Amino acid sequence: SPDAAARHTGAGVARRQAHHERMRDERAREAAAGNAELPPEDDAVEMVSAAQLLDSVAEVGPNYTLLRRKETKAKRRKRKREDVRAALNGHTVLPTGSRLEIFCNTERWYPATVMGREEDVDGRIAHQVEYDGYPDRRWWHMLDDERWR
């Protein structure tokens, strides 16, 4: 076979061999000192769901998030139809994840992120936003009725 006759040459081969030798020596030293990692006992490994793991991590901070389900073709088509209909009627349509600032009656601009949106009964799009600094709270806005940028 041509693969059997192939030989790797170059400086990378020597570096890789030296690395493997260093790792082998380190493992031998740990085993001789009694510090080698032993495989876990059968009872030492506990299977938990991803949601349980994330709940325990959430006490410290939002380090991990669950993966979102992929949008189905039917839902994507429905969303696009709603977006086109709203845009043709002159309504504001922002995609999820868009950054914006909303002007409040306290004479101040508040930065936010669009987290979701739904079509209202009158055909307008209501946007769900999460303001910076308020990660666990979301508000619904009709951006046609708001001052935003």
TALIN-V870996 format. One record per residue. N is the residue number from 1. RES is the residue in three letters. PHI is phi in whole degrees, 0 to 359 (* if undefined). PSI is psi in whole degrees, -180 to 180 (* if undefined). BURIAL is I if it has 9 or more other ideal C-beta (glycine too) atoms within 8 Angstrom, else O. Layout:
{{N & RES & PHI & PSI & BURIAL} {N & RES & PHI & PSI & BURIAL}}
//
This chain:
{{1 & SER & * & 143 & O} {2 & PRO & 293 & -29 & O} {3 & ASP & 292 & -33 & O} {4 & ALA & 292 & -30 & O} {5 & ALA & 275 & -12 & O} {6 & ALA & 289 & 140 & O} {7 & ARG & 235 & 137 & O} {8 & HIS & 273 & 132 & O} {9 & THR & 227 & 167 & O} {10 & GLY & 115 & 174 & O} {11 & ALA & 292 & -28 & O} {12 & GLY & 295 & -33 & O} {13 & VAL & 295 & -46 & I} {14 & ALA & 295 & -41 & O} {15 & ARG & 296 & -41 & O} {16 & ARG & 295 & -43 & O} {17 & GLN & 297 & -41 & O} {18 & ALA & 296 & -40 & O} {19 & HIS & 297 & -45 & O} {20 & HIS & 296 & -38 & O} {21 & GLU & 294 & -43 & O} {22 & ARG & 299 & -44 & O} {23 & MET & 294 & -40 & O} {24 & ARG & 297 & -43 & O} {25 & ASP & 296 & -41 & O} {26 & GLU & 296 & -42 & O} {27 & ARG & 295 & -38 & I} {28 & ALA & 294 & -42 & O} {29 & ARG & 297 & -43 & O} {30 & GLU & 296 & -40 & I} {31 & ALA & 293 & -39 & I} {32 & ALA & 292 & -33 & O} {33 & ALA & 277 & -8 & O} {34 & GLY & 83 & 14 & O} {35 & ASN & 261 & 6 & O} {36 & ALA & 294 & 144 & O} {37 & GLU & 287 & 130 & O} {38 & LEU & 267 & 148 & O} {39 & PRO & 297 & 148 & O} {40 & PRO & 292 & 149 & O} {41 & GLU & 293 & 159 & O} {42 & ASP & 301 & -36 & O} {43 & ASP & 281 & -14 & O} {44 & ALA & 283 & -21 & O} {45 & VAL & 262 & 123 & O} {46 & GLU & 244 & 126 & O} {47 & MET & 274 & 128 & O} {48 & VAL & 228 & 157 & O} {49 & SER & 283 & 160 & O} {50 & ALA & 298 & -36 & O} {51 & ALA & 296 & -41 & O} {52 & GLN & 295 & -41 & O} {53 & LEU & 297 & -45 & I} {54 & LEU & 292 & -33 & I} {55 & ASP & 297 & -39 & O} {56 & SER & 288 & -33 & O} {57 & VAL & 285 & -31 & I} {58 & ALA & 298 & -21 & O} {59 & GLU & 296 & -32 & O} {60 & VAL & 271 & -40 & O} {61 & GLY & 169 & 166 & O} {62 & PRO & 280 & 73 & O} {63 & ASN & 279 & -31 & O} {64 & TYR & 229 & 150 & O} {65 & THR & 230 & 152 & O} {66 & LEU & 287 & 147 & O} {67 & LEU & 290 & 141 & O} {68 & ARG & 277 & 147 & O} {69 & ARG & 289 & 143 & O} {70 & LYS & 294 & 138 & O} {71 & GLU & 293 & 131 & O} {72 & THR & 288 & 161 & O} {73 & LYS & 298 & -40 & O} {74 & ALA & 295 & -43 & O} {75 & LYS & 293 & -40 & O} {76 & ARG & 297 & -42 & I} {77 & ARG & 295 & -42 & O} {78 & LYS & 297 & -44 & O} {79 & ARG & 299 & -43 & I} {80 & LYS & 293 & -38 & O} {81 & ARG & 298 & -45 & O} {82 & GLU & 298 & -42 & I} {83 & ASP & 297 & -44 & I} {84 & VAL & 294 & -44 & O} {85 & ARG & 298 & -44 & I} {86 & ALA & 293 & -42 & I} {87 & ALA & 294 & -39 & I} {88 & LEU & 295 & -30 & O} {89 & ASN & 275 & 4 & O} {90 & GLY & 84 & 16 & O} {91 & HIS & 269 & 156 & I} {92 & THR & 283 & 133 & O} {93 & VAL & 226 & 113 & I} {94 & LEU & 245 & 138 & I} {95 & PRO & 288 & 156 & O} {96 & THR & 299 & 137 & O} {97 & GLY & 95 & -7 & O} {98 & SER & 293 & 143 & O} {99 & ARG & 263 & 141 & O} {100 & LEU & 206 & 170 & I} {101 & GLU & 234 & 135 & I} {102 & ILE & 246 & 133 & I} {103 & PHE & 276 & 131 & I} {104 & CYS & 252 & 164 & O} {105 & ASN & 291 & -4 & O} {106 & THR & 273 & 15 & O} {107 & GLU & 61 & 44 & O} {108 & ARG & 215 & 147 & O} {109 & TRP & 269 & 132 & O} {110 & TYR & 245 & 120 & I} {111 & PRO & 287 & 143 & O} {112 & ALA & 208 & 171 & I} {113 & THR & 232 & 136 & I} {114 & VAL & 285 & 120 & I} {115 & MET & 257 & -18 & O} {116 & GLY & 183 & 175 & O} {117 & ARG & 200 & 155 & I} {118 & GLU & 216 & 154 & O} {119 & GLU & 276 & 129 & I} {120 & ASP & 280 & 171 & I} {121 & VAL & 297 & -26 & O} {122 & ASP & 270 & 7 & O} {123 & GLY & 91 & -8 & I} {124 & ARG & 278 & 159 & I} {125 & ILE & 264 & 124 & I} {126 & ALA & 263 & 127 & I} {127 & HIS & 260 & 135 & I} {128 & GLN & 264 & 121 & I} {129 & VAL & 241 & 152 & I} {130 & GLU & 240 & 118 & I} {131 & TYR & 284 & 145 & I} {132 & ASP & 300 & 134 & O} {133 & GLY & 92 & -8 & O} {134 & TYR & 232 & 70 & O} {135 & PRO & 292 & -22 & O} {136 & ASP & 256 & 7 & O} {137 & ARG & 235 & 140 & O} {138 & ARG & 228 & 146 & O} {139 & TRP & 235 & 148 & O} {140 & TRP & 263 & 135 & O} {141 & HIS & 225 & 140 & I} {142 & MET & 267 & 102 & I} {143 & LEU & 294 & -19 & I} {144 & ASP & 294 & -28 & O} {145 & ASP & 264 & -2 & O} {146 & GLU & 250 & 160 & I} {147 & ARG & 262 & 117 & O} {148 & TRP & 214 & 165 & O} {149 & ARG & 213 & * & O}}
//
